[in-house]
Amino acid sequence: MIKRLADNIISPLGFSTAANYEAVRRGESGIVPGRDAAGTLLSLARLDREKLADTFRSVFRPRERYTVAEQALLLSVHYAVQEAGIDPADPRNGFVLSTTKGNIELLGDPGHDLGPDRIHLWHTAELLGRFFRNPNTPLTVSNACISGACAQIAAFNLLKDKTYDHVVVAGVDLASDFIISGFQSFKSLDEDRCRPFDARRKGLNLGEAAASLVYGNASGSGSYLLGGCIRNDANHISGPSRTGEGLYRALSAVMGGLSPDKVAFINAHGTATPFNDQMEAVAFARAGLEKTPVFSLKPHFGHTLGAAGLLEAIISIESMKAGVGIGTRGFEEYGVSEQINVIRDNFKHEINSVLKLASGFGGSNAAVLIRKNV
């Protein structure tokens, strides 16, 4: 059985899973007003770079320079591996990196002296393995906004096939000018804090984070990754299917014969863009999940891209452990056609299973199923 052994989140809300979960439970958000490179008003969640650099130096006392993304990634993995009590250098342990753009912010710094390869994702993965003295080649997963969910599915398959005894799945992305300008070109960013599934929603907020999950073949009480599924409906380069076809198929496949009433919670992608939220609502209804409680974490962290699927899975696991349903901050009035069960406020709830969903550019969709005490 594929068991969650440890995890960590580095975000504007804290540098540990516990700190981030408690902040979410209190309704806190790392999203603050800001401006893009052109001076346009927007809201986003940025890491405290000074705190990150100080913490990184105190933990590792590095002899070479690391980018902000690398610092967040390596620190998160360190904390997760430390909690899991495994030797990251053991050849029976593998690494999976989830990121959409990695060190893309170096594009805006043509004078950097870190070397031309530093911007490539393969270099970030290689650095990750080398830093922890692991002899294996890390697997890199970069599939738009579903990267974090895909990375967990990859880890599941590696463990199921007994390729490794443990797999460390780590994700990171920053809200660089390159990424912000890309989302601005789609007119998909909200200058205020996002409102998933709400009638007033106008778009998403970008966020910065690193998150790590350690999975292993183990038993006993805890949380287990039961599997996952990826379906691509190839609807459009950026727009999701209006019928939710890809997400519906991913949901149906990962649920298998599981009755909808056996799913306690859905952590939606919930970006607060007009088309994404509507598509998800349609897919939930088609899958018979209208009554299942749904929540989105984007109002707390923003959209953290390659880290999102991991970060949000971790918070979902913590919610399951605590038996607390997390409310969707900013949601007040339904703005989707299907009357799905979006949670407004936190409430006590017996949670034994969580569906973590993700959808992204190119019509990509993924779903993973996590259960407690299997």
C-alpha positions as a Python dict, from the first residue, in 0.01 Angstrom:
ca = {
    (1, 'M'): (0, 0, 0),
    (2, 'I'): (126, 348, -88),
    (3, 'K'): (137, 543, 236),
    (4, 'R'): (202, 910, 302),
    (5, 'L'): (500, 911, 539),
    (6, 'A'): (581, 1281, 569),
    (7, 'D'): (530, 1617, 402),
    (8, 'N'): (619, 1985, 410),
    (9, 'I'): (494, 2317, 273),
    (10, 'I'): (701, 2633, 224),
    (11, 'S'): (460, 2918, 149),
    (12, 'P'): (380, 3277, 251),
    (13, 'L'): (172, 3126, 534),
    (14, 'G'): (459, 2935, 691),
    (15, 'F'): (751, 2699, 646),
    (16, 'S'): (588, 2382, 783),
    (17, 'T'): (277, 2179, 713),
    (18, 'A'): (142, 2252, 1062),
    (19, 'A'): (186, 2629, 1026),
    (20, 'N'): (17, 2632, 686),
    (21, 'Y'): (-274, 2415, 790),
    (22, 'E'): (-344, 2617, 1104),
    (23, 'A'): (-332, 2939, 901),
    (24, 'V'): (-583, 2796, 653),
    (25, 'R'): (-805, 2673, 934),
    (26, 'R'): (-805, 3027, 1079),
    (27, 'G'): (-904, 3165, 739),
    (28, 'E'): (-575, 3343, 672),
    (29, 'S'): (-448, 3421, 325),
    (30, 'G'): (-103, 3490, 185),
    (31, 'I'): (-251, 3688, -105),
    (32, 'V'): (-180, 4061, -92),
    (33, 'P'): (-217, 4353, -337),
    (34, 'G'): (71, 4409, -576),
    (35, 'R'): (159, 4517, -928),
    (36, 'D'): (310, 4348, -1229),
    (37, 'A'): (616, 4472, -1417),
    (38, 'A'): (398, 4712, -1618),
    (39, 'G'): (242, 4859, -1302),
    (40, 'T'): (-94, 4686, -1342),
    (41, 'L'): (-268, 4619, -1012),
    (42, 'L'): (-305, 4253, -915),
    (43, 'S'): (-309, 4037, -604),
    (44, 'L'): (-68, 3750, -547),
    (45, 'A'): (102, 3547, -275),
    (46, 'R'): (481, 3587, -265),
    (47, 'L'): (732, 3404, -49),
    (48, 'D'): (928, 3607, 205),
    (49, 'R'): (1261, 3592, 25),
    (50, 'E'): (1463, 3731, 315),
    (51, 'K'): (1318, 3478, 560),
    (52, 'L'): (1372, 3200, 306),
    (53, 'A'): (1737, 3295, 247),
    (54, 'D'): (1809, 3324, 620),
    (55, 'T'): (1646, 2987, 694),
    (56, 'F'): (1825, 2820, 404),
    (57, 'R'): (2163, 2951, 523),
    (58, 'S'): (2101, 2847, 882),
    (59, 'V'): (1998, 2492, 783),
    (60, 'F'): (2254, 2416, 512),
    (61, 'R'): (2537, 2672, 541),
    (62, 'P'): (2579, 2650, 161),
    (63, 'R'): (2909, 2711, -16),
    (64, 'E'): (2747, 2797, -348),
    (65, 'R'): (2460, 3016, -464),
    (66, 'Y'): (2107, 2891, -511),
    (67, 'T'): (1811, 3063, -674),
    (68, 'V'): (1496, 3143, -477),
    (69, 'A'): (1312, 2850, -635),
    (70, 'E'): (1599, 2614, -553),
    (71, 'Q'): (1617, 2734, -192),
    (72, 'A'): (1245, 2675, -139),
    (73, 'L'): (1256, 2335, -311),
    (74, 'L'): (1561, 2202, -124),
    (75, 'L'): (1442, 2330, 213),
    (76, 'S'): (1100, 2171, 170),
    (77, 'V'): (1250, 1836, 71),
    (78, 'H'): (1492, 1851, 366),
    (79, 'Y'): (1210, 1899, 616),
    (80, 'A'): (996, 1622, 461),
    (81, 'V'): (1282, 1370, 442),
    (82, 'Q'): (1382, 1454, 798),
    (83, 'E'): (1027, 1387, 921),
    (84, 'A'): (1008, 1061, 725),
    (85, 'G'): (1333, 941, 880),
    (86, 'I'): (1472, 808, 552),
    (87, 'D'): (1817, 843, 399),
    (88, 'P'): (1773, 1049, 80),
    (89, 'A'): (2103, 912, -53),
    (90, 'D'): (1981, 551, -41),
    (91, 'P'): (1957, 415, -399),
    (92, 'R'): (1624, 253, -305),
    (93, 'N'): (1477, 602, -268),
    (94, 'G'): (1370, 805, -570),
    (95, 'F'): (1282, 1167, -646),
    (96, 'V'): (1007, 1318, -862),
    (97, 'L'): (1019, 1691, -941),
    (98, 'S'): (699, 1880, -1026),
    (99, 'T'): (732, 2227, -1177),
    (100, 'T'): (594, 2424, -1468),
    (101, 'K'): (875, 2677, -1515),
    (102, 'G'): (1147, 2614, -1254),
    (103, 'N'): (1411, 2888, -1276),
    (104, 'I'): (1232, 3080, -1552),
    (105, 'E'): (1284, 3404, -1357),
    (106, 'L'): (1650, 3393, -1469),
    (107, 'L'): (1523, 3504, -1811),
    (108, 'G'): (1472, 3845, -1659),
    (109, 'D'): (1828, 3856, -1531),
    (110, 'P'): (2054, 3828, -1838),
    (111, 'G'): (2354, 3923, -1627),
    (112, 'H'): (2329, 3626, -1390),
    (113, 'D'): (2644, 3418, -1363),
    (114, 'L'): (2490, 3085, -1261),
    (115, 'G'): (2549, 2927, -1600),
    (116, 'P'): (2328, 2885, -1909),
    (117, 'D'): (2190, 2548, -1800),
    (118, 'R'): (2045, 2678, -1474),
    (119, 'I'): (1718, 2774, -1642),
    (120, 'H'): (1645, 2421, -1767),
    (121, 'L'): (1414, 2189, -1575),
    (122, 'W'): (1652, 1897, -1616),
    (123, 'H'): (1918, 2101, -1436),
    (124, 'T'): (1683, 2167, -1142),
    (125, 'A'): (1606, 1794, -1117),
    (126, 'E'): (1974, 1705, -1142),
    (127, 'L'): (2057, 1960, -872),
    (128, 'L'): (1788, 1808, -647),
    (129, 'G'): (1935, 1461, -673),
    (130, 'R'): (2293, 1580, -636),
    (131, 'F'): (2216, 1796, -334),
    (132, 'F'): (2081, 1495, -144),
    (133, 'R'): (2354, 1266, -284),
    (134, 'N'): (2101, 1036, -446),
    (135, 'P'): (2248, 824, -729),
    (136, 'N'): (1924, 792, -925),
    (137, 'T'): (1809, 1024, -1201),
    (138, 'P'): (1509, 1222, -1071),
    (139, 'L'): (1193, 1208, -1279),
    (140, 'T'): (1073, 1552, -1395),
    (141, 'V'): (700, 1611, -1442),
    (142, 'S'): (594, 1933, -1615),
    (143, 'N'): (238, 1920, -1740),
    (144, 'A'): (93, 2266, -1680),
    (145, 'C'): (-128, 2301, -1373),
    (146, 'I'): (-181, 1928, -1322),
    (147, 'S'): (192, 1867, -1268),
    (148, 'G'): (163, 1810, -891),
    (149, 'A'): (-115, 1554, -930),
    (150, 'C'): (71, 1383, -1217),
    (151, 'A'): (386, 1366, -1005),
    (152, 'Q'): (199, 1182, -731),
    (153, 'I'): (60, 937, -986),
    (154, 'A'): (415, 881, -1113),
    (155, 'A'): (529, 813, -756),
    (156, 'F'): (240, 571, -707),
    (157, 'N'): (345, 374, -1016),
    (158, 'L'): (713, 369, -916),
    (159, 'L'): (624, 231, -574),
    (160, 'K'): (365, -12, -704),
    (161, 'D'): (624, -154, -943),
    (162, 'K'): (876, -180, -654),
    (163, 'T'): (1121, 43, -840),
    (164, 'Y'): (1184, 222, -509),
    (165, 'D'): (1100, 175, -142),
    (166, 'H'): (1026, 546, -98),
    (167, 'V'): (961, 831, -340),
    (168, 'V'): (1003, 1197, -253),
    (169, 'V'): (769, 1410, -464),
    (170, 'A'): (862, 1779, -462),
    (171, 'G'): (709, 2077, -640),
    (172, 'V'): (802, 2443, -675),
    (173, 'D'): (712, 2751, -879),
    (174, 'L'): (748, 3127, -842),
    (175, 'A'): (532, 3410, -973),
    (176, 'S'): (797, 3548, -1208),
    (177, 'D'): (735, 3835, -1449),
    (178, 'F'): (735, 3578, -1729),
    (179, 'I'): (452, 3379, -1570),
    (180, 'I'): (253, 3684, -1463),
    (181, 'S'): (268, 3834, -1813),
    (182, 'G'): (149, 3505, -1960),
    (183, 'F'): (-161, 3497, -1741),
    (184, 'Q'): (-217, 3868, -1800),
    (185, 'S'): (-228, 3798, -2174),
    (186, 'F'): (-528, 3573, -2108),
    (187, 'K'): (-686, 3845, -1891),
    (188, 'S'): (-730, 3579, -1625),
    (189, 'L'): (-584, 3754, -1317),
    (190, 'D'): (-801, 3920, -1052),
    (191, 'E'): (-677, 4241, -893),
    (192, 'D'): (-861, 4137, -577),
    (193, 'R'): (-851, 3809, -387),
    (194, 'C'): (-1005, 3531, -595),
    (195, 'R'): (-1355, 3392, -530),
    (196, 'P'): (-1385, 3028, -647),
    (197, 'F'): (-1729, 2923, -775),
    (198, 'D'): (-1874, 3262, -677),
    (199, 'A'): (-2093, 3471, -908),
    (200, 'R'): (-1849, 3764, -870),
    (201, 'R'): (-1537, 3570, -964),
    (202, 'K'): (-1314, 3740, -1221),
    (203, 'G'): (-998, 3534, -1230),
    (204, 'L'): (-715, 3378, -1036),
    (205, 'N'): (-429, 3494, -816),
    (206, 'L'): (-81, 3353, -864),
    (207, 'G'): (111, 3219, -567),
    (208, 'E'): (461, 3101, -478),
    (209, 'A'): (533, 2783, -286),
    (210, 'A'): (732, 2464, -257),
    (211, 'A'): (578, 2144, -125),
    (212, 'S'): (705, 1791, -68),
    (213, 'L'): (542, 1456, -1),
    (214, 'V'): (720, 1135, 93),
    (215, 'Y'): (537, 819, -10),
    (216, 'G'): (642, 463, 67),
    (217, 'N'): (530, 102, 63),
    (218, 'A'): (407, 72, 421),
    (219, 'S'): (108, -22, 634),
    (220, 'G'): (-54, 88, 959),
    (221, 'S'): (-272, 386, 1044),
    (222, 'G'): (-236, 695, 831),
    (223, 'S'): (-322, 831, 487),
    (224, 'Y'): (-286, 631, 168),
    (225, 'L'): (-267, 719, -198),
    (226, 'L'): (-508, 474, -361),
    (227, 'G'): (-434, 580, -716),
    (228, 'G'): (-483, 848, -975),
    (229, 'C'): (-585, 908, -1332),
    (230, 'I'): (-498, 1153, -1609),
    (231, 'R'): (-729, 1234, -1899),
    (232, 'N'): (-665, 1492, -2170),
    (233, 'D'): (-962, 1612, -2373),
    (234, 'A'): (-741, 1837, -2594),
    (235, 'N'): (-1022, 2094, -2599),
    (236, 'H'): (-813, 2410, -2643),
    (237, 'I'): (-466, 2546, -2575),
    (238, 'S'): (-597, 2725, -2265),
    (239, 'G'): (-975, 2692, -2238),
    (240, 'P'): (-1127, 2389, -2060),
    (241, 'S'): (-1395, 2168, -2211),
    (242, 'R'): (-1739, 2319, -2157),
    (243, 'T'): (-1876, 1972, -2087),
    (244, 'G'): (-1599, 1883, -1841),
    (245, 'E'): (-1528, 1574, -2051),
    (246, 'G'): (-1164, 1519, -1951),
    (247, 'L'): (-1219, 1581, -1581),
    (248, 'Y'): (-1534, 1367, -1581),
    (249, 'R'): (-1338, 1079, -1735),
    (250, 'A'): (-1054, 1121, -1486),
    (251, 'L'): (-1303, 1124, -1198),
    (252, 'S'): (-1486, 817, -1327),
    (253, 'A'): (-1164, 623, -1374),
    (254, 'V'): (-1013, 703, -1034),
    (255, 'M'): (-1339, 627, -853),
    (256, 'G'): (-1379, 295, -1032),
    (257, 'G'): (-1677, 129, -872),
    (258, 'L'): (-1673, 359, -569),
    (259, 'S'): (-2015, 502, -496),
    (260, 'P'): (-2027, 886, -493),
    (261, 'D'): (-2158, 880, -136),
    (262, 'K'): (-1832, 714, -28),
    (263, 'V'): (-1632, 1022, -129),
    (264, 'A'): (-1623, 1250, 174),
    (265, 'F'): (-1456, 1555, 24),
    (266, 'I'): (-1344, 1710, -306),
    (267, 'N'): (-1050, 1947, -314),
    (268, 'A'): (-1127, 2119, -644),
    (269, 'H'): (-883, 2294, -872),
    (270, 'G'): (-1106, 2597, -806),
    (271, 'T'): (-907, 2872, -979),
    (272, 'A'): (-1196, 3124, -977),
    (273, 'T'): (-1170, 3176, -1352),
    (274, 'P'): (-1513, 3181, -1522),
    (275, 'F'): (-1456, 2876, -1741),
    (276, 'N'): (-1261, 2651, -1500),
    (277, 'D'): (-1512, 2665, -1215),
    (278, 'Q'): (-1806, 2609, -1449),
    (279, 'M'): (-1631, 2313, -1612),
    (280, 'E'): (-1557, 2154, -1274),
    (281, 'A'): (-1918, 2196, -1160),
    (282, 'V'): (-2044, 2024, -1474),
    (283, 'A'): (-1796, 1738, -1431),
    (284, 'F'): (-1897, 1688, -1066),
    (285, 'A'): (-2265, 1673, -1162),
    (286, 'R'): (-2196, 1426, -1442),
    (287, 'A'): (-2007, 1205, -1196),
    (288, 'G'): (-2293, 1212, -943),
    (289, 'L'): (-2095, 1421, -695),
    (290, 'E'): (-2334, 1715, -657),
    (291, 'K'): (-2385, 1652, -284),
    (292, 'T'): (-2019, 1590, -200),
    (293, 'P'): (-1861, 1880, -7),
    (294, 'V'): (-1627, 2082, -232),
    (295, 'F'): (-1361, 2334, -135),
    (296, 'S'): (-1084, 2535, -300),
    (297, 'L'): (-758, 2649, -140),
    (298, 'K'): (-670, 2909, -403),
    (299, 'P'): (-796, 3203, -187),
    (300, 'H'): (-531, 3109, 73),
    (301, 'F'): (-227, 3034, -143),
    (302, 'G'): (-312, 3157, -490),
    (303, 'H'): (-241, 2926, -781),
    (304, 'T'): (103, 2779, -709),
    (305, 'L'): (128, 2597, -1044),
    (306, 'G'): (369, 2301, -1016),
    (307, 'A'): (342, 2303, -636),
    (308, 'A'): (-40, 2326, -628),
    (309, 'G'): (-126, 1958, -660),
    (310, 'L'): (112, 1871, -377),
    (311, 'L'): (42, 2163, -145),
    (312, 'E'): (-333, 2118, -175),
    (313, 'A'): (-312, 1742, -128),
    (314, 'I'): (-116, 1799, 193),
    (315, 'I'): (-372, 2044, 333),
    (316, 'S'): (-647, 1800, 234),
    (317, 'I'): (-471, 1521, 425),
    (318, 'E'): (-442, 1747, 730),
    (319, 'S'): (-813, 1831, 705),
    (320, 'M'): (-891, 1460, 685),
    (321, 'K'): (-677, 1389, 992),
    (322, 'A'): (-845, 1669, 1189),
    (323, 'G'): (-1197, 1588, 1070),
    (324, 'V'): (-1253, 1948, 964),
    (325, 'G'): (-1406, 2053, 635),
    (326, 'I'): (-1234, 2367, 504),
    (327, 'G'): (-1455, 2649, 383),
    (328, 'T'): (-1393, 2825, 50),
    (329, 'R'): (-1295, 3179, 138),
    (330, 'G'): (-1478, 3446, -64),
    (331, 'F'): (-1754, 3215, -182),
    (332, 'E'): (-2101, 3357, -115),
    (333, 'E'): (-2328, 3322, -417),
    (334, 'Y'): (-2330, 3041, -671),
    (335, 'G'): (-2189, 3145, -1006),
    (336, 'V'): (-2197, 2804, -1174),
    (337, 'S'): (-2485, 2628, -1344),
    (338, 'E'): (-2480, 2317, -1124),
    (339, 'Q'): (-2579, 2332, -758),
    (340, 'I'): (-2272, 2156, -624),
    (341, 'N'): (-2200, 2154, -252),
    (342, 'V'): (-1938, 2429, -214),
    (343, 'I'): (-1844, 2471, 152),
    (344, 'R'): (-1867, 2829, 279),
    (345, 'D'): (-1737, 2784, 633),
    (346, 'N'): (-1527, 2530, 822),
    (347, 'F'): (-1726, 2252, 985),
    (348, 'K'): (-1659, 1930, 1172),
    (349, 'H'): (-1689, 1639, 934),
    (350, 'E'): (-1582, 1275, 939),
    (351, 'I'): (-1349, 1259, 640),
    (352, 'N'): (-1219, 922, 529),
    (353, 'S'): (-1151, 998, 163),
    (354, 'V'): (-1051, 1299, -45),
    (355, 'L'): (-1048, 1349, -420),
    (356, 'K'): (-777, 1595, -521),
    (357, 'L'): (-842, 1738, -867),
    (358, 'A'): (-641, 1947, -1111),
    (359, 'S'): (-701, 2085, -1459),
    (360, 'G'): (-468, 2275, -1686),
    (361, 'F'): (-379, 2415, -2024),
    (362, 'G'): (-420, 2191, -2326),
    (363, 'G'): (-728, 2024, -2179),
    (364, 'S'): (-526, 1829, -1923),
    (365, 'N'): (-704, 1685, -1620),
    (366, 'A'): (-597, 1470, -1326),
    (367, 'A'): (-753, 1318, -1017),
    (368, 'V'): (-597, 1139, -721),
    (369, 'L'): (-780, 953, -446),
    (370, 'I'): (-646, 962, -90),
    (371, 'R'): (-799, 768, 197),
    (372, 'K'): (-745, 738, 571),
    (373, 'N'): (-692, 411, 761),
    (374, 'V'): (-740, 182, 461),
}
